[in-house]
Amino acid sequence: MTIEQSTGNIQPPERITPLKGLFEAEVAAKNTKGLPPVHLWNPPFCGDLDMRIAGDGTWYYMKSPIGRKRLVRLFSTVLRYDEDGKYYLVTPVEKVGITVDDAPFLAVQMSVEGQGEQQILHFTTNVGDEVCVDNKHQLRFETENDTGGLKPYVLVRGRLEALINRAVFYDLVELGCEHMVDGEQRFGVWSSGEFYEMAKARDLAHE
């Protein structure tokens, strides 16, 4: 049976995925009523898996897209980004490396609560995670080397980030304002009482 032929029912993991311990991870998540505690697991490294997360958030296994959203969600819950700068799928019995082209998740929706400095930004990812931007889930902005444009990211959990897609980023920019930081006007956005700088205001004036 291929990865695409799996059903939505809980089955022995060897029948539905290349990970032997995925079933145990799913059970652990149900027992804790949350995500699998991958930060607590230290299983042996079992090599790299032919799995890739593309820049648009699509998951591939053996060069074919994984079409079952439930399975993608399950894989996403056992994803970990370690201090060695590599991404792994981690279960109680194994740890396998995968390839991530950019960020592992994509922020596809945004909602706003409140206004001004007290507003709170909420994002939803392509795999169903919901994130409230605060001091534990911060925004950051990188400059693209080829275009000079901004790439916005939000921290989802652990070291795992979501790239904010372009349509949502446009909405985020609409919420932007100027704020004095270290004696200089900066352009950015507020959430949970924190100001997240996108650029210096004087740089925007020259564009």
Secondary structure, 3 states (H helix, E strand, C coil): CCHHHCCCCCCCHHHCCCCCCHHHHHHHHHHHCCCCCHHHCCCCEEEEEEEEECCCCCEEECCEECCCHHHHHHHHHCEEECCCCCEEEECCCCEEEEEECCCCEEEEEEEEECCHHHCEEEEEECCCCEEECECCECEEEEECCCCCCEEEEEEEECCEEEEECHHHHHHHHHCCEEEEECCEEEEEEEECCEEEEEEEHHHHHCC
